[in-house]
């Protein structure tokens, strides 16, 4: 790769690093594209997230965008991702509904949460039926059929790399219509929680409940987790 007075030699390593991270996240830019986008940032912000946002910019102006590896098709229509965020990682104080009544809890979401949720999904599918995500929590209309819960750091619809529990599965036509029509922008999970009095931060944890209902979450516009990644977002605006 050539360098010039605008791109010092020590930034070459950064280009290769960002290139590898973006490929792992589902983008497939060439090295020169990554280099040119870093130059456009004028070295103000060389984070992988910021470079990723600029790589998403060529998408059709004004269109909502899904995670980068599931962007618009050649015809311009948005394709639906097979993976959506179930809950963001970290410590969160939320106010979900429990038995129809609002409660406030603090939950720590880690890789262990993903393991517990996948264990619950497998148990339900083996004994009761196929778990699903609904359109709003109070309906039985399936929007998404999860086939796997897992922990990962992935590029979300805003162009940011986010760690958390993700769900892989298949959208129903009803779910696609609800999101494609911009009726819903976020997802809100249904999960089971256990307080942990020994936790130094007074956090509880997500646990497996083999006797849970099949509805494991829903498309909502007022999700319990305020920091959950959206299902779609508008393209980032260029720097001025």
Protein Blocks (a to p, Z undefined) as FASTA:
>chain_A
ZZdfklcfklmmmmmmmmmmmmmnopacdfklmmmmmmmnnomamcfklmmmmmmmmpcg
hiacddfklccdfkopacddfbdcfbdcdjddddddeehiacdddddddfklmmmmmmmm
mmmmmmnmccdddehjkbcbdfbdcfbdcddddddfkopacddddddddddfklmmmmmn
omafbdcddddddddfkbmnlpacddddfkbcfblbdcdfbdfblmbccfbdcdddddZZ
